[in-house]
Amino acid sequence: MSLIIFGLVSGYIYGIWRFSTNFNRTNFQGNFVMKTGLAILWPVLYVVNGSYRQNFNRTLSGRN
């Protein structure tokens, strides 16, 4: 059970890190607060918002 939780937390942190470091590849424009908010809420926004999903995938794949 703790291994599953560790995997979920690791995946969440990886998503935050990857989105934050490749924020410039997205269509979003904003300051530190917006970047941080979008990075922290990535799991919810990924499921709910199609535009965010495309931008998040762009940060993971490295495409501009």
C-alpha positions, -999 to +999 in steps of 0.1 A: +000+000+000+028+024+009+045+017-025+013+028-043+012+060-023+049+066-030+043+061-067+013+085-068+032+112-048+063+108-070+041+111-102+025+142-088+058+158-080+072+148-114+043+165-131+048+197-111+085+197-118+081+190-156+053+216-161+073+242-142+105+237-160+089+236-195+062+263-189+077+284-217+065+256-242+029+262-233+005+288-247+000+302-212+014+336-202+017+346-167+038+353-137+051+331-109+017+328-092-001+316-123+027+292-132+027+278-096-011+275-095-013+257-128+016+234-118+000+224-084-035+219-099-023+198-129-041+166-121-075+183-118-069+206-148-056+177-169-088+157-165-112+187-168-097+210-194-088+199-230-067+230-237-047+224-205-043+188-214-027+197-248-004+222-232+006+198-204+014+170-230+035+196-249+056+201-218+061+163-213+069+156-250+092+186-256+073+197-286+067+235-292 
